[in-house]
Amino acid sequence: MTAGDGRRGVLRLGLRRGGGTTVLADSYCEAPLHVQRVLGYGPVPHVCMASSSGGILRGDEHRVEIRVGGGAAAHVTTQGATRLYGMEGGSASQEVMVEVGEGAYLELMPDALIPYAGSRFSQRTGITVREGGAAVYSEVVTPGRTGEEFGYDECRLETEARDGAGGLLLLDRSRMAPARGMGRAGVMGGAASVATVYVVAPGWDARAVRDAASAAIAGAGVLGGATVSRGGAGVVARMLGARADALARAAREIAGAARDMAGIPRGEIRGA
């Protein structure tokens, strides 16, 4: 395959409670996406999504579906960063659809997106959380090659969360277009990396989650803040930093606070 042919990668995961733990009950994949077996990292089993390609190329259209059944708990991450390569005259996209069942818990914490010069990428993430469930989702965007910090054309990210009846819980859209001056002083605060963490948990004390997220941001030494979504069903934390690892550390701390709220021992939290 040459750069620009485009691939329609598909990955579907079905996780459920079985035998006292969470098991991967269903999986389906189309290249270049695939999944590794469930790993028993602490109280929340880990699932690693992987890609057989070197990154995302012009024309790629990927779709990922993750369903977590009632009472199950899982941490889903990736094998490494997702590289977005230059896309002359084209673009690439990815759609991520997540459903968290009643009383279930999910952490979706992929490694960073790295947009290289000339890349154009859009991603839409839809999260449905049913009664008693909770989801933590993180995004990190960071530069790759030195000198290409703001060399990409555009990166669009949209995250939408709804309850089991279809009611809107939160909607967040961001468009990063360096040609519009993202690298200027006062826009990114001198930072090159940005991260957002969403905690969607109807029924939780959203203000307590926000305060825990704010403490995690302060402890990581990065710029940022956290706010309660309209209606109080979730929290959005956005951060800026010179390095992605500091942002990832803050994201893991926020996930740890969410586990505390859910009554789950923290154990090992990887990804982001």
C-alpha positions as CSV (number, residue, x, y, z in Angstrom):
1,M,0.0,0.0,0.0
2,T,1.3,3.4,-0.9
3,A,0.7,6.5,1.2
4,G,-2.7,7.9,0.4
5,D,-4.5,4.7,-0.7
6,G,-6.5,4.9,2.5
7,R,-7.6,2.0,4.7
8,R,-10.9,1.5,6.5
9,G,-9.8,-0.1,9.7
10,V,-12.5,-1.5,12.0
11,L,-12.2,-2.7,15.6
12,R,-15.1,-3.9,17.7
13,L,-14.7,-5.0,21.3
14,G,-17.3,-6.4,23.7
15,L,-16.3,-6.7,27.3
16,R,-18.5,-8.3,30.0
17,R,-18.4,-9.6,33.6
18,G,-17.6,-13.3,33.8
19,G,-15.9,-15.6,36.3
20,G,-15.4,-12.8,38.8
21,T,-13.5,-10.5,36.4
22,T,-13.9,-8.7,33.0
23,V,-13.5,-10.8,29.9
24,L,-13.2,-10.0,26.2
25,A,-16.4,-11.7,25.1
26,D,-16.5,-10.4,21.5
27,S,-14.0,-9.0,19.1
28,Y,-13.8,-8.2,15.4
29,C,-11.1,-6.4,13.5
30,E,-10.2,-5.4,10.0
31,A,-6.6,-4.4,9.2
32,P,-4.7,-2.4,10.2
33,L,-6.6,-2.5,13.6
34,H,-6.4,-5.4,16.0
35,V,-6.6,-6.2,19.7
36,Q,-4.4,-8.0,22.2
37,R,-5.8,-10.3,24.9
38,V,-7.0,-9.0,28.2
39,L,-4.2,-8.4,30.6
40,G,-4.8,-8.6,34.4
41,Y,-3.2,-5.3,35.5
42,G,-4.7,-4.8,39.0
43,P,-8.4,-4.5,39.7
44,V,-9.3,-3.1,36.3
45,P,-8.1,-5.5,33.5
46,H,-6.3,-3.9,30.6
47,V,-7.1,-4.2,26.9
48,C,-4.5,-2.9,24.3
49,M,-5.6,-1.8,20.9
50,A,-2.9,-2.1,18.2
51,S,-2.3,-1.2,14.6
52,S,-0.1,-3.0,12.1
53,S,0.5,0.2,10.1
54,G,3.1,2.8,11.0
55,G,0.4,5.4,11.7
56,I,-2.6,7.1,10.0
57,L,-2.2,8.1,6.3
58,R,-4.1,10.1,3.8
59,G,-7.6,8.6,3.1
60,D,-7.7,6.4,6.2
61,E,-11.1,6.0,7.8
62,H,-11.0,4.1,11.1
63,R,-13.9,3.0,13.3
64,V,-13.6,1.7,16.8
65,E,-16.5,0.4,18.9
66,I,-16.2,-0.6,22.5
67,R,-19.0,-2.0,24.6
68,V,-18.7,-2.7,28.3
69,G,-21.4,-4.8,29.8
70,G,-23.2,-4.3,33.1
71,G,-20.9,-4.5,36.2
72,A,-17.7,-4.9,34.1
73,A,-14.6,-2.8,34.5
74,A,-11.9,-2.2,31.9
75,H,-9.0,0.0,31.0
76,V,-8.5,0.3,27.2
77,T,-5.3,1.8,25.8
78,T,-3.1,1.6,22.7
79,Q,0.3,0.0,21.9
80,G,1.8,3.4,21.5
81,A,1.3,6.9,20.1
82,T,-0.8,7.4,16.9
83,R,1.2,9.2,14.3
84,L,-0.6,11.3,11.7
85,Y,1.5,11.6,8.6
86,G,1.5,14.3,6.0
87,M,-1.5,14.2,3.7
88,E,-1.0,16.2,0.5
89,G,-4.5,17.1,-0.9
90,G,-6.3,14.8,1.5
91,S,-7.2,14.0,5.1
92,A,-8.0,11.1,7.5
93,S,-10.6,10.4,10.1
94,Q,-11.5,8.2,13.0
95,E,-14.8,7.5,14.8
96,V,-14.8,6.0,18.3
97,M,-18.1,4.8,19.7
98,V,-18.3,3.7,23.4
99,E,-21.1,2.2,25.4
100,V,-20.8,1.7,29.1
101,G,-23.5,-0.5,30.7
102,E,-25.3,-0.3,34.0
103,G,-22.9,-0.2,36.9
104,A,-19.9,-0.6,34.5
105,Y,-16.7,1.4,34.6
106,L,-14.4,2.2,31.6
107,E,-11.1,4.0,31.2
108,L,-10.3,4.8,27.6
109,M,-6.8,6.3,27.7
110,P,-5.0,5.9,24.4
111,D,-1.4,7.2,23.9
112,A,-0.9,10.5,22.3
113,L,-1.8,11.7,18.8
114,I,1.3,13.0,17.0
115,P,0.3,15.2,14.0
116,Y,3.2,15.6,11.6
117,A,3.6,18.5,9.2
118,G,0.9,18.6,6.5
119,S,-1.5,16.3,8.3
120,R,-5.3,16.9,8.4
121,F,-7.2,14.7,10.8
122,S,-10.7,14.6,12.4
123,Q,-11.9,12.4,15.2
124,R,-15.4,12.0,16.7
125,T,-15.9,10.2,19.9
126,G,-19.4,9.2,21.1
127,I,-19.8,7.9,24.7
128,T,-23.0,6.5,26.1
129,V,-23.1,5.8,29.9
130,R,-26.0,3.9,31.3
131,E,-27.4,4.2,34.9
132,G,-24.7,3.7,37.5
133,G,-21.9,3.6,34.9
134,A,-18.9,5.8,34.6
135,A,-16.3,6.5,31.8
136,V,-13.0,8.3,31.8
137,Y,-11.6,9.3,28.4
138,S,-8.4,11.1,27.7
139,E,-6.9,12.7,24.6
140,V,-3.3,14.0,24.3
141,V,-2.0,15.9,21.2
142,T,1.8,16.4,21.1
143,P,4.4,17.3,18.4
144,G,6.7,14.7,17.0
145,R,9.8,15.9,15.0
146,T,11.7,18.9,16.3
147,G,10.7,22.0,14.3
148,E,7.3,20.6,13.4
149,E,5.5,21.6,16.6
150,F,2.9,23.6,14.7
151,G,3.5,22.2,11.2
152,Y,0.3,20.3,10.8
153,D,-2.7,21.7,8.9
154,E,-5.6,20.8,11.1
155,C,-6.7,18.5,13.9
156,R,-10.4,18.4,14.8
157,L,-11.6,16.5,17.9
158,E,-15.2,16.2,19.0
159,T,-16.5,14.3,22.1
160,E,-20.1,13.8,22.8
161,A,-21.5,12.0,25.8
162,R,-25.1,10.8,26.3
163,D,-27.1,8.8,28.9
164,G,-28.9,5.6,28.2
165,A,-32.0,7.4,27.1
166,G,-30.1,9.5,24.6
167,G,-30.0,12.6,26.7
168,L,-27.1,14.9,26.0
169,L,-24.6,15.0,28.9
170,L,-21.7,17.0,27.4
171,L,-20.4,18.1,24.0
172,D,-16.9,19.4,23.4
173,R,-15.4,20.4,20.1
174,S,-11.9,21.6,19.4
175,R,-10.2,22.7,16.2
176,M,-6.4,23.1,16.2
177,A,-5.3,24.9,13.1
178,P,-1.7,26.2,13.4
179,A,-2.0,28.4,10.3
180,R,-4.4,30.5,12.4
181,G,-1.6,31.3,14.8
182,M,-1.6,28.6,17.5
183,G,2.1,29.1,18.0
184,R,1.8,32.8,18.9
185,A,2.4,33.9,22.4
186,G,-0.8,34.0,24.4
187,V,-2.5,31.2,22.5
188,M,-0.8,28.1,23.8
189,G,1.1,29.8,26.7
190,G,4.4,28.6,25.3
191,A,3.2,25.0,25.4
192,A,3.3,22.5,22.4
193,S,1.1,19.8,23.9
194,V,-2.5,19.8,24.9
195,A,-4.6,17.2,26.7
196,T,-8.3,16.8,27.6
197,V,-9.7,14.4,30.1
198,Y,-13.5,13.7,30.3
199,V,-15.1,12.0,33.3
200,V,-18.7,11.1,32.5
201,A,-20.5,9.8,35.6
202,P,-24.2,10.7,36.1
203,G,-25.0,10.4,39.7
204,W,-21.5,11.2,41.0
205,D,-20.6,14.3,43.0
206,A,-19.3,16.2,40.0
207,R,-17.8,19.0,42.1
208,A,-15.7,16.5,44.0
209,V,-14.5,15.1,40.7
210,R,-13.7,18.6,39.5
211,D,-11.7,19.4,42.6
212,A,-9.7,16.1,42.4
213,A,-9.0,16.9,38.7
214,S,-7.8,20.4,39.6
215,A,-5.5,19.0,42.3
216,A,-4.1,16.5,39.8
217,I,-3.3,19.3,37.3
218,A,-1.6,21.4,40.0
219,G,0.4,18.4,41.2
220,A,1.7,17.7,37.7
221,G,2.9,21.3,37.3
222,V,1.0,21.9,34.0
223,L,-1.3,24.7,32.9
224,G,-5.0,23.8,32.9
225,G,-8.3,23.7,34.7
226,A,-11.4,21.6,35.2
227,T,-15.1,22.4,35.0
228,V,-18.4,20.6,35.6
229,S,-20.4,20.0,32.5
230,R,-23.8,21.5,32.1
231,G,-26.2,19.4,34.1
232,G,-23.5,18.1,36.4
233,A,-23.2,14.7,34.7
234,G,-19.5,15.0,33.9
235,V,-16.2,16.9,34.3
236,V,-13.9,18.2,31.5
237,A,-10.3,18.9,32.3
238,R,-8.0,20.6,29.7
239,M,-4.3,21.0,30.1
240,L,-1.3,22.5,28.3
241,G,2.3,21.4,28.8
242,A,5.7,21.5,27.2
243,R,5.9,17.7,27.3
244,A,3.2,15.0,26.8
245,D,4.5,12.9,29.7
246,A,3.5,15.5,32.3
247,L,0.0,15.7,30.8
248,A,-0.3,11.9,30.7
249,R,0.7,11.8,34.4
250,A,-2.0,14.3,35.3
251,A,-4.5,12.2,33.2
252,R,-3.6,9.1,35.2
253,E,-4.1,11.0,38.4
254,I,-7.5,12.1,37.3
255,A,-8.3,8.5,36.4
256,G,-7.1,7.4,39.8
257,A,-9.4,9.9,41.5
258,A,-12.3,8.5,39.4
259,R,-11.5,5.0,40.6
260,D,-11.6,6.3,44.2
261,M,-15.1,7.7,43.5
262,A,-16.1,4.4,42.0
263,G,-14.8,2.5,45.0
264,I,-12.2,0.7,42.9
265,P,-8.6,0.3,44.1
266,R,-6.3,2.3,42.0
267,G,-3.9,-0.4,41.0
268,E,-1.8,0.2,37.8
269,I,-3.1,2.9,35.4
270,R,-1.3,2.9,32.0
271,G,-1.8,4.7,28.8
272,A,-2.5,8.4,28.0
